[in-house]
Amino acid sequence: MKSLMNTLASGTLGILIVGLLVFLPAGTFNYWQGWVFIAVIVVSGWVAGGYFLRTNPAVLQRRMPAAESRKPQKVLATALLVLWGAMIVVSAFDHRFGWSAVPTSISLLGNVLVAVGVGGLTLVLAQNSHAAVTIRVEDGQELVSTGLYKLVRHPMYTSDIFLLAGIPLALGSYWGLLFAVPCLLVLVFRIFDEERLLRDELDGYREYTQKVRYRMLPLIW
C-alpha cells in the first residue's frame, strides 16, 4: 500500500510539473501536441507502474526522486534535469511563436519514440531491478549481463536517446532537438563516472566490460 501511495504521489507531482513546463510557455491550453504528449507519458507510466506494483514494488522505491551522494553525479544530474526541462520549455515556446512547422505525422512519430523510450526503460528495470535513480551499488547486488545488457552496458541511457529525439517532435518543435546534443554529452560523462564506481564496487564488472564492448549504442560506442 505504501508503494502504491508513493508511486501515485510521485507520478502525480511529476505530471503536474511537466504540465506546467508545457502549457505555461505555450501560453495556451489549445495545444493538442502537448495534450497527446502528456497522455502518452501518463498511460505508459501507468502501465509500467502497474506492472512493477504487481511484480516487484522495490523497483518503484528505487526510482523515487533522490539526491546523488557523490559530487560529480550531483553536478551531472542537475545539468540533465535543467537540460530536460529546457528542452520541454523551448519546444513549448516554439509552439507559441511558431518557429517550427512540424507536420502532424512527425509529431505523432515523436510520441511513438517517447513510448518506445519509456518502454525501453521499463524493460531495463524488469531485467535489472537495482537500476536506481542515483548511482550506487547496494549490498548483495549482482551483476546483470543478460537481456539488453548483452548488447550494451547502459541500456537505460540508450532508451533516453529515444526520449531526446521524441519529446521535441511530439511537442511540435525542431528547435527543441538542439538540447539533445548537450544532454548526450552529459550522459557520456555520467557513464564514465558511473563505470569507475562499478569497476571498484560491483563484482565482475571489469570482466563484463571486456565481454560487452559498447556502452550505449551497439556497434558505435
C-alpha positions in Angstrom: 0.0 0.0 0.0 2.8 2.4 0.9 4.5 1.7 -2.5 1.2 2.4 -4.3 0.7 5.7 -2.4 4.3 6.8 -3.0 4.1 5.9 -6.7 0.8 7.8 -7.1 2.1 10.9 -5.3 5.4 11.0 -7.2 3.7 10.3 -10.5 1.0 13.0 -10.0 3.6 15.6 -9.0 5.7 14.7 -12.0 2.8 15.1 -14.4 1.9 18.5 -12.8 5.4 19.7 -13.3 5.5 18.5 -16.9 2.2 20.1 -17.5 3.4 23.5 -16.2 6.6 23.2 -18.3 4.4 22.5 -21.4 1.4 24.8 -21.1 2.9 27.9 -19.3 5.4 28.7 -22.0 2.9 27.7 -24.7 0.6 30.3 -23.3 -2.5 28.3 -24.2 -4.3 25.0 -23.5 -5.2 24.9 -27.2 -2.1 22.8 -27.8 -3.0 19.3 -29.0 0.6 18.2 -29.2 1.1 19.0 -25.5 -2.0 17.0 -24.5 -1.1 14.0 -26.6 2.4 14.0 -25.2 1.2 14.1 -21.7 -1.3 11.4 -22.4 1.5 9.2 -23.7 3.6 9.8 -20.6 0.6 9.1 -18.3 -0.5 5.9 -20.0 2.9 4.5 -20.4 3.7 5.4 -16.8 0.6 3.7 -15.5 1.4 0.6 -17.5 4.9 0.4 -16.1 3.9 1.4 -12.6 1.1 -1.2 -12.5 3.5 -3.9 -13.8 6.1 -3.3 -11.1 3.5 -2.9 -8.3 2.4 -6.5 -9.1 5.8 -8.0 -9.8 8.5 -6.1 -7.9 7.5 -3.0 -5.9 11.1 -2.5 -4.8 11.8 -1.2 -8.3 9.4 1.7 -7.7 11.1 2.6 -4.4 14.5 2.7 -6.1 13.0 5.0 -8.8 11.7 7.6 -6.3 13.3 11.0 -6.7 16.5 11.1 -4.6 19.7 13.2 -4.4 23.0 11.8 -5.6 25.5 11.3 -2.8 28.7 11.8 -4.9 29.6 15.3 -6.1 30.3 14.5 -9.8 26.9 12.9 -10.1 25.2 15.7 -8.3 26.6 18.1 -10.9 25.7 15.8 -13.8 22.2 15.0 -12.5 21.5 18.7 -12.0 22.7 19.5 -15.5 20.5 16.8 -17.0 17.4 18.0 -15.1 18.0 21.5 -16.3 18.5 20.4 -19.9 15.5 18.2 -20.0 13.3 21.0 -18.6 14.8 23.5 -21.0 14.0 21.1 -23.9 10.4 21.0 -23.0 10.1 24.7 -22.3 11.8 25.7 -25.6 9.6 23.3 -27.5 6.5 24.9 -26.0 7.8 28.4 -26.8 8.3 27.1 -30.3 4.6 26.3 -30.5 3.7 29.7 -29.1 5.7 31.7 -31.5 5.6 29.4 -34.5 9.3 28.9 -35.0 8.9 25.4 -36.5 6.4 23.9 -38.9 6.3 20.2 -37.8 3.8 18.0 -39.7 1.3 16.1 -37.7 2.8 12.8 -38.9 6.2 13.8 -37.5 4.7 14.9 -34.2 2.9 11.5 -33.9 6.2 9.8 -34.7 7.7 11.7 -31.8 5.1 10.3 -29.5 5.9 6.8 -30.8 9.6 7.5 -29.9 8.6 8.6 -26.5 6.5 5.5 -25.9 9.5 3.3 -27.1 11.8 5.2 -24.8 9.5 4.6 -21.8 9.0 1.0 -22.8 12.8 0.6 -23.0 13.2 2.0 -19.5 10.6 -0.4 -18.2 12.3 -3.4 -19.8 15.6 -2.3 -18.4 14.1 -2.1 -14.9 12.5 -5.5 -15.3 15.8 -7.0 -16.2 17.8 -5.1 -13.6 15.8 -4.2 -10.5 18.8 -2.5 -8.9 18.8 0.3 -11.5 18.1 3.2 -9.2 17.7 6.9 -9.7 21.0 7.5 -8.0 24.3 5.9 -9.0 25.2 3.4 -6.3 26.0 -0.3 -5.6 23.8 -2.0 -3.0 24.8 -4.7 -0.6 24.3 -8.1 -2.3 23.8 -6.5 -5.7 24.6 -8.9 -8.5 25.9 -8.1 -12.0 23.3 -8.3 -14.7 24.7 -9.3 -18.1 21.7 -10.8 -19.8 18.9 -9.4 -21.9 19.6 -5.8 -23.1 22.8 -5.9 -21.0 24.2 -8.4 -23.5 24.0 -5.6 -26.2 25.2 -2.5 -24.3 26.4 -1.8 -20.8 23.9 1.0 -20.2 20.6 0.2 -22.0 18.8 2.7 -19.8 20.7 5.6 -21.4 20.0 4.0 -24.8 16.3 4.4 -24.0 17.0 8.1 -23.2 18.1 8.6 -26.8 14.5 7.8 -28.0 13.2 10.3 -25.5 15.6 13.0 -26.5 14.5 12.7 -30.1 10.9 12.1 -29.4 9.9 14.8 -26.9 10.6 17.9 -29.1 9.0 16.3 -32.1 6.0 15.2 -30.0 5.6 18.8 -28.9 5.8 20.0 -32.5 9.3 21.5 -32.3 12.5 21.2 -34.2 14.3 23.7 -32.1 13.9 21.6 -29.0 16.1 19.0 -30.7 19.1 21.3 -30.1 19.1 20.2 -26.5 19.7 16.5 -27.5 23.4 17.2 -28.1 24.3 18.6 -24.7 22.1 16.0 -23.0 24.0 13.2 -24.8 27.3 14.8 -23.7 26.2 14.9 -20.1 25.1 11.2 -20.4 28.6 10.3 -21.7 30.3 12.0 -18.7 27.7 10.3 -16.4 28.6 6.9 -17.9 32.3 7.4 -17.5 31.9 8.3 -13.8 29.4 5.5 -13.2 31.7 2.9 -14.7 34.6 4.0 -12.4 32.3 3.3 -9.4 31.0 0.0 -10.9 34.6 -1.3 -11.6 35.5 -0.6 -8.0 32.4 -1.8 -6.2 30.5 -4.3 -8.3 31.9 -7.8 -8.5 32.6 -9.0 -12.1 32.1 -5.6 -13.7 35.6 -5.3 -15.1 35.3 -8.7 -16.8 31.9 -7.7 -18.1 33.3 -4.6 -19.8 35.6 -6.9 -21.7 32.8 -9.0 -23.0 30.3 -6.2 -23.8 32.3 -3.6 -25.6 29.6 -1.0 -26.3 28.3 1.4 -23.6 25.2 2.9 -25.1 24.9 2.4 -28.9 25.6 -1.1 -30.4 28.4 -1.2 -32.9 29.1 2.6 -32.3 30.0 3.3 -28.7 
